[in-house]
Amino acid sequence: MRSLRFCRVGVASLFAGALLSQPPVTREERGAPAVTVSQAGGQWRIEGKKQSVTLDPASLALGIRAGTVSWRLAPSSRDDMLVKSQGR
């Protein structure tokens, strides 16, 4: 019984070692879109091949560009979310 346990541990160790020695799979190989994430001038930017999104972390304002079309979303305000607890 004890030798069976050691055998299982040995096989599991070999299997785990083989998995860990594999090079990591790229985003493109997994089917995820190629994007870059950067931060400059206090804003975050996510850029793909066709679309980009800009986030101002201070106000949570969003800018979206898709081809020739652009949208500017309003920044967060004080009354964005009102929470009630126990009827208040």
Backbone bond lengths (Angstrom), bond angles and torsions (degrees), N, CA, C in turn:
res aa  C-N    CA-C-N  psi(-1)  N-CA   C-N-CA  omega(-1)  CA-C   N-CA-C  phi
1 M - - - 1.445 - - 1.532 110.32 -
2 R 1.343 114.34 -41.30 1.459 118.62 -178.63 1.531 110.62 -67.25
3 S 1.325 117.13 -39.64 1.466 120.26 -179.58 1.528 111.00 -67.80
4 L 1.325 117.34 -30.93 1.467 120.69 176.74 1.525 110.12 -66.20
5 R 1.322 117.13 -40.75 1.462 121.40 179.03 1.531 109.59 -62.11
6 F 1.354 117.26 -45.38 1.455 120.53 179.31 1.525 111.40 -64.25
7 C 1.309 116.64 -35.68 1.457 121.47 177.79 1.530 110.12 -63.83
8 R 1.321 116.67 -44.63 1.477 120.96 178.77 1.519 110.91 -62.51
9 V 1.330 116.75 -43.63 1.463 120.75 179.16 1.526 110.16 -63.22
10 G 1.323 117.03 -41.04 1.459 121.01 178.93 1.511 112.59 -63.07
11 V 1.327 116.94 -45.07 1.468 121.30 179.31 1.530 109.86 -65.05
12 A 1.313 117.01 -42.94 1.464 120.40 178.86 1.527 110.51 -62.65
13 S 1.315 117.80 -39.67 1.463 121.33 178.88 1.518 111.21 -64.65
14 L 1.323 117.09 -42.85 1.459 120.10 178.17 1.523 111.36 -63.62
15 F 1.324 116.86 -42.51 1.460 121.60 179.45 1.533 110.60 -63.33
16 A 1.333 117.34 -45.40 1.465 121.54 179.50 1.521 110.67 -63.91
17 G 1.325 117.35 -39.55 1.459 120.80 177.87 1.510 112.35 -63.13
18 A 1.321 116.33 -39.79 1.465 120.41 178.51 1.523 110.87 -65.47
19 L 1.324 117.46 -39.40 1.461 120.95 179.08 1.515 111.38 -67.31
20 L 1.320 117.51 -40.78 1.455 121.22 -177.52 1.525 112.11 -71.73
21 S 1.315 118.34 -23.62 1.457 120.49 -178.86 1.526 112.26 -82.12
22 Q 1.329 118.67 -8.10 1.458 122.48 178.85 1.524 109.87 -72.06
23 P 1.335 118.86 140.33 1.467 119.77 175.82 1.529 109.52 -67.51
24 P 1.330 117.44 148.80 1.461 119.41 -179.26 1.532 111.43 -64.95
25 V 1.300 115.97 147.34 1.458 122.42 -179.84 1.527 108.14 -83.02
26 T 1.336 116.77 133.82 1.460 120.31 179.95 1.525 110.88 -74.56
27 R 1.329 115.48 163.13 1.475 120.83 178.70 1.525 110.56 -58.76
28 E 1.326 117.15 -42.20 1.454 120.92 -178.26 1.523 111.18 -64.86
29 E 1.342 117.23 -37.51 1.465 120.57 179.01 1.517 111.85 -67.52
30 R 1.346 117.22 -26.37 1.465 120.52 176.96 1.521 111.95 -85.85
31 G 1.328 117.48 -6.55 1.457 120.90 -179.97 1.513 113.88 92.71
32 A 1.329 117.71 6.36 1.467 121.31 179.17 1.528 109.11 -81.19
33 P 1.326 117.33 148.72 1.464 118.99 179.17 1.528 110.88 -69.24
34 A 1.323 115.59 148.89 1.466 120.89 178.08 1.525 108.50 -78.24
35 V 1.320 117.35 118.34 1.460 122.52 178.83 1.520 109.12 -134.56
36 T 1.331 114.33 157.67 1.458 120.41 171.76 1.516 107.65 -122.48
37 V 1.311 115.89 141.99 1.462 122.17 177.99 1.517 107.01 -118.99
38 S 1.340 116.52 128.35 1.455 120.13 -178.95 1.523 109.98 -142.22
39 Q 1.321 115.15 162.89 1.459 121.53 177.09 1.521 107.69 -131.94
40 A 1.330 116.03 124.58 1.464 121.10 179.40 1.519 108.70 -152.03
41 G 1.307 116.79 139.86 1.461 120.89 177.79 1.515 113.08 61.53
42 G 1.327 117.13 29.38 1.461 120.54 179.11 1.514 114.43 78.33
43 Q 1.324 118.25 7.21 1.468 121.21 179.99 1.526 109.92 -122.15
44 W 1.332 114.99 147.67 1.456 121.79 174.79 1.517 108.33 -94.70
45 R 1.326 116.35 143.09 1.462 121.05 179.96 1.527 108.81 -134.69
46 I 1.325 115.43 131.19 1.460 123.05 174.84 1.524 106.01 -116.74
47 E 1.333 116.09 119.86 1.459 119.75 -176.94 1.515 111.22 -124.46
48 G 1.325 114.59 130.20 1.451 121.83 172.70 1.507 109.00 -110.51
49 K 1.323 116.89 -165.15 1.462 120.54 179.20 1.527 111.81 -71.59
50 K 1.343 117.03 -34.43 1.465 120.73 -174.46 1.518 114.01 -117.90
51 Q 1.325 117.95 -25.54 1.461 121.35 -176.23 1.527 110.36 -124.83
52 S 1.355 114.35 157.32 1.458 119.61 172.62 1.528 108.08 -144.92
53 V 1.322 115.08 150.85 1.462 122.45 179.55 1.519 107.47 -130.89
54 T 1.339 116.03 135.22 1.454 122.05 176.90 1.519 108.33 -119.18
55 L 1.324 116.81 133.03 1.463 122.28 179.87 1.514 109.28 -122.39
56 D 1.334 116.04 127.15 1.465 121.92 172.38 1.522 106.66 -93.86
57 P 1.332 119.39 107.46 1.467 120.37 -174.99 1.520 113.88 -66.76
58 A 1.325 118.41 -21.42 1.462 120.55 -179.81 1.528 111.78 -71.73
59 S 1.331 116.83 -40.29 1.467 120.18 -176.50 1.530 112.79 -112.73
60 L 1.319 117.68 -8.95 1.468 124.40 -174.73 1.529 112.46 63.43
61 A 1.327 116.97 24.71 1.467 121.30 174.73 1.523 108.54 -74.41
62 L 1.334 116.16 140.42 1.458 122.14 179.94 1.523 110.55 -116.36
63 G 1.306 115.80 141.32 1.451 122.37 170.81 1.514 107.66 -122.18
64 I 1.321 117.16 132.93 1.465 121.77 -177.77 1.521 108.26 -126.07
65 R 1.324 116.42 132.22 1.455 121.29 176.21 1.517 108.19 -126.23
66 A 1.324 115.59 125.98 1.466 122.27 177.14 1.522 107.35 -131.08
67 G 1.328 115.32 100.74 1.461 119.16 -176.05 1.514 110.28 66.99
68 T 1.335 116.41 -123.33 1.465 120.75 -179.68 1.525 112.51 -93.62
69 V 1.322 117.89 -0.64 1.466 122.44 -177.29 1.527 109.48 -100.54
70 S 1.349 115.64 136.25 1.464 120.87 178.62 1.515 110.05 -129.66
71 W 1.319 116.29 144.17 1.455 122.97 175.04 1.519 108.34 -126.30
72 R 1.340 116.97 140.65 1.450 122.92 172.33 1.519 106.89 -117.39
73 L 1.313 117.56 116.98 1.456 121.62 179.20 1.517 109.44 -92.86
74 A 1.316 115.55 143.83 1.460 121.23 -177.41 1.523 110.59 -63.49
75 P 1.317 116.01 146.40 1.467 118.54 176.84 1.520 111.12 -69.43
76 S 1.293 115.05 166.50 1.459 120.81 178.08 1.528 109.89 -65.09
77 S 1.336 115.72 148.60 1.468 119.91 177.73 1.526 109.55 -129.47
78 R 1.303 115.22 172.95 1.461 121.02 -175.21 1.527 112.80 -60.37
79 D 1.322 118.53 -36.29 1.465 121.99 -175.35 1.536 113.17 -97.93
80 D 1.327 118.16 21.68 1.465 120.59 179.04 1.522 112.19 -60.01
81 M 1.308 116.77 -40.34 1.455 120.05 -176.71 1.524 108.74 -140.09
82 L 1.314 115.00 122.54 1.454 120.73 175.81 1.523 107.89 -110.38
83 V 1.307 116.94 127.78 1.463 122.18 -175.46 1.519 109.16 -111.30
84 K 1.328 115.71 132.08 1.452 120.94 174.63 1.512 108.72 -113.07
85 S 1.323 115.17 142.46 1.449 120.73 178.13 1.513 108.65 -136.68
86 Q 1.300 117.09 128.62 1.461 123.93 179.67 1.531 111.43 54.24
87 G 1.334 115.78 43.38 1.467 121.26 175.65 1.513 114.75 80.92
88 R 1.312 118.99 2.96 1.468 120.91 179.78 1.499 111.50 -116.29
